[in-house]
């Protein structure tokens, strides 16, 4: 299971020779990946090693690392996974593979540090969420993690107690919801809201989807606690014939729509804060400089932007332009296939909150990378 701590450990890993091998691959059943992935990896490996002046020893180490990746593809990928990221540095003995439940673009990189951007993207789009299917009678709370439904809690509406001496004081289910007293419906909503608040407290989940008839959902919202009210939430209609999997698929689609609105609002906030007195920053050079000073509180990068650049092996200076010698320390510069990936890595090491946006026109006009500053 991918988690923030693993991503941070990978971000901190370094190769002294600048030959950390990172491979991201789609292993979806929609792709003939067991045939195409080895061909892609070997082709990319040959292309990269022809372009760069590696020593014989470095090439030997890299070929061993590539062989380890190919072995993982052959034997160790679990069927539910749709994507795989593998990191190897034979010089230090480092090796790590991470399976993901989403398809990835096939990429092979040889750089000073692991290319963690695919994992950060996965953390953003696969964040756990909660679905509350609410009705006047029986309600259910679902917790969905990166892979699947991980927890389900059924909450049945209130019971009435019979005072009939012939039957005794026993619980009797009220089956006719339309005739139920509104106070009992309110009691049920309070119980569901309380169970939701407890779950949100335990898990730290902050995305919520409410499912049900619109008027019932609107009434239920009045009973949400502080955490439930503060969640970024969406709403979907309840389909009585839909399976649980269909319900959760619809909820995940709604979560994606919620995230899109969040990203638009976040980028708009950054744009409003640009300027000498504001807390917004945009463009690669200005944002990277703010990261070097530890100023960035939230970093936003465009999912589809991957400009190439250069990085210094000694001081980690990064340039988007072709530089042979580091202008800061005169150290050796090595090529990067994606300088925004390096910005993401630096942000993770600083505990900066990273978001991956997609199709946000305002961000495209800001250089496809921007941030909110902790301080000016």
N, C-alpha and C positions, 0 to 999 in steps of 0.2 A: 504493500500500500504506500503510495506516494504521500509524503508529508513535508511540512515546511522545514523541519530539522534536517531531513535528508538533503533537501535542496540547498540548504545553507552549508552543509558539510561538503557537498560537491562544489559549491561556489568557492570555497576556501582552498580546494585542491589546486596544486600547481605542478608544472613540469619544468624543471630547471633548463632543459634543452628546448622547450617550446614544442614538444611532440606528444601532447595529450590527444589521443584519438577518441572522437565522439561520433557515434552513428545513431541516426534516428530512422526508423523504418516502419512502414505500414505492414501489419500482419493480419489484416482483415481477410475474412473469407471471400470478400469481393475481389481480392487481388490474388493473383497466382504468385504469391510472394516467395514461396520456397524455391521457385525456379528463377524469378527475376531478381530477388534481393542479392544473392551471391554475385550474379553478373554485374549488377549496379555497383556493389562495393568494390569488386576487383577493378572495374573500369575507372571509378573515381579515385581509387588508391593509386593506380598507375598514372593518372592525369596529374594528381597533386604532387607525387614524388618526382615526376619529370620536371616540374616547374620550379622546385625548390632544391637548394644545394645541400641535401642531407649527406652525412658521412655514411660509410659502409656500416658502422656499428648502429647508427640511428635507424638506417633502413632495415637492418636485421631485427631491431626491437619493434619497429612499426609493423613489419610483416608478421611477427609473432602475435602482436596485439590484434591484427586483422584476423588471424586464424582463430583466436579466441572468440571473436565476434561471430564468425561463421559457425563455430561449434554451438554457440547459444542458439542460433537460428535453426540448427539441425535437430537439436535434442530438447531444448528447455523452455520453449514458448508454450504457455498454457492456452487452451482453446478460447477462453473468454476474452483474451487480450486482442485488441485491434491495432495496437501500436507498441513499439519496443524502442527504448533508448539504452545504448550500451556505451560505457566509458572504460578506457583502458590506458594505462601508462606502465609499460613493462619496466621502465627504468626505476620506478619506485615500487613496483609490485601491486599497483592499484588496479582494481577491476570491479565494476558495478554495473548491473543491468536492472532496468526498471520497466515493468509492463504497464501499459495504459489502456483504458477502455475507450480510446478514440483513435481514429486513423491519423497518421502522421505523413508528412512529405519525406521521401527518401533523401537523406543528406549524410554526407561523410565529411568531417572536418578534422584537421590536424592543427592544433593551436596550443598556446601555453596553458590553458585552463579548460575544464569541461564546458561544453556548450549546453547550458542549463535552460535556455529559453523555451524549448518544448515542454519542460517540466513546469516552469512558471505559468505558461499558457494553460496547461492542464489544470493546475491549481485554481486558476481563475474561472475557467468554464465548467469545471467539474466540482465546484464547491458544494458541500452537502446542503440539502434543503429539506424543509418540512412541508407536508401536505396535510391539511385538515379537511376531511370530508364531513361536513356538518349538516345535521337535520334536526328536526324537532324531537325525534325519537332516539335513534342510534347514530352515533358519530364515531369516526375513526381517525387516529393520528398516525401518519406514516413518516418515518425518517429515511431519507434516501441519501446514501453516501456516493462516493465516486463510481462505484461499480453497480450497485443494485439496492433494492429495498433491504434495509438492515434492521428495522424495528417497526413493529405495528402494535398499536394500542386501541382496543375497542372500548368505547364508553357508551353504556346503555342508559337510556333515559330513566327518570325517577320512577320508583315503584310506589304504589299506594298501598296503604295497610287496611285490611278489612277488619271491621269491628263486629262482624257477624259471630255471635257466640257459637253457632253450629259448626262453623269452620275453624274458629280460633283466629288469633291475631297473626296472620301469615301474609307475606308479601304477595300481592296480586299485580301482574303486569297490566298496565293500561295500554291496550292495543289500538285504541282509537285516538290517534294524535290530534285530529281536528277538534275533538271534544275536550282535550286536555286543558286544564287551567293554565293561563299564561304564566302564572307564578312558577309552575312546575317546569315549563319550558325554559324560563329564565334560570331556574336552578340547574337544569341540564347544561345550558350554555356556560354558566359559571364553572361547573365542574370540568367541562372541556377546556375552557380558557385556563383554568388552574393547572390542568395536566400539561397543556402546551407550554405554559410559563416555566414549569418544572423541567420539561425537556429542553427548552432553549437555554435555561440556566446550566444544565448538566453538559450540554454539547457545545455551546457557544455558536450554534447555527444562527445566521441572521437573514436567511432568505425563506420566505413563507408563501405558500399558495393556498388559498381558500377555495374549496370546491362545494358547490351546492346550488340550490335555487337562489336567484339573486336577492330576493327579499329576505330569505332566511339568513343568507350570508351577511347582508347589511345589518340585520338585527344582532347577529352574533358578534360583529365587530365591536359593538358597544361594550362587550364584556372582556375584551382583550386586556391583558396586563401591560405593564411598561415595556417589556421585551417584545411581546407580540405586536404592540402598536408601533414600536420603533423599527420593526423589520421592513426590509424592502419586499413588498408582497404583491402578488398578482391574484387573479381570480379566474376560475374556469367553471363552466357549467357541469352539473352532475348528470351523467348518462346512466340510467338504471341498468342498461344491458351491457355496459362497458366492463371489461375485466380490470383487475387491479393494474396489470401491466399497461393497458391502454390508458387508464387514468394517470399513471405516473409518467407515461410518455407525453401526454398532453400537458402535465404540470411542468415537465422539463422544458417543453417549448415555451411555456409562459415565463419560466425563469429566464430563458434567453432574451425574451422581450423586455423583461424587467432590467436585466443587465445592460441592454442596449440603451434604455432610457437613463440608467445611472451613468453610463459612459458619456452620453451627450451632455448631461448636467455637469459632470465633473470637468469635462473639457471646456464647457462654457464658463465655469467658475475660474479655471486657470486663465482663460482668455481675458476675462474681466480684471484679473489681477496682474496682468503684464504691465511693465513700466517700472521706473525707478523706485516708487514708493509701494508697489504691490508685492504680493507673495507668489506671483506666477512667473514661470520661466519656460521658454520654448526654444526649439532648434537644438541641433546636436551639440554644437560647441558650448553654448551658454548652459545647457542642461548638464553636460559632462563636467564643466567647470564647477557648477553648483554641487554635483556629486562628489567631486574631489574635496570640496570644503565641508562635506557632510551636512549640507543645507537642505537636501530634498526630503520632504516628508512623504509625498506620494508621487510616484513616477508612472507616467502613462506612455505606452508605446503602441504604434500601429502594428497590428498583427501581420500585415502583408509587406511591411517595409524591412528590407535587409541590405542596407548599403555596406559595401566593403570598405576596409580601411587598414590601419596599421597600429601595432601596439609594441611598446618598449618592453623588453624582457627584464630590464633592471628596475625601472620605476613605475611601470604600468601606465605610462602616458599613452593616450590613444589619439590618433589623428584620422580624420576622414579623407585626408589628402595623402598622396604618395610621398612618404618621408623615408629616407635611407638611414639617417642618424637621428636619434632622439634629440630634440631641441632643448630638453630639460637637463639630461644627464649624459648626453653623448653615447647612450647605450644602443645596443642592437635593436632594430625594429623588425618585427615579423608580421606577415600579412594576416588579416582577419577577414573571413568571409562575411561577417555580420557585426558591425560595430555597435548596433543597438543591442545585440546579445551581450556584448561586454558591458554596456551601460546597465543592463538588467542584472548582470552578475555583481557589479559593484554595489548596486542598490540593495540586493539581497544581503550582502555582507554587512551593510549598515542598518539592517532591520527597517529599510524603507519599504513602504507598502507599494507593491507593483500591480498595475492593472494593464491588461491587454485589450485594446479597443479595436473595433472593426467597423469600417464604413462610417466613420465620423468625419464629415467634410471639414469641420473646423480644425481638427487635429492635422489633417493633410496640409492645410494652409499654414500650420505652425511648425512645419518641418518633420511631422510624424513622430515627434517625441516632445514631451512637455512634462511639467511637474509643478506641484505645490511646495513652496519652501517652508521650512520650519521657522526661519528667521531671515531677515534681510541683513 
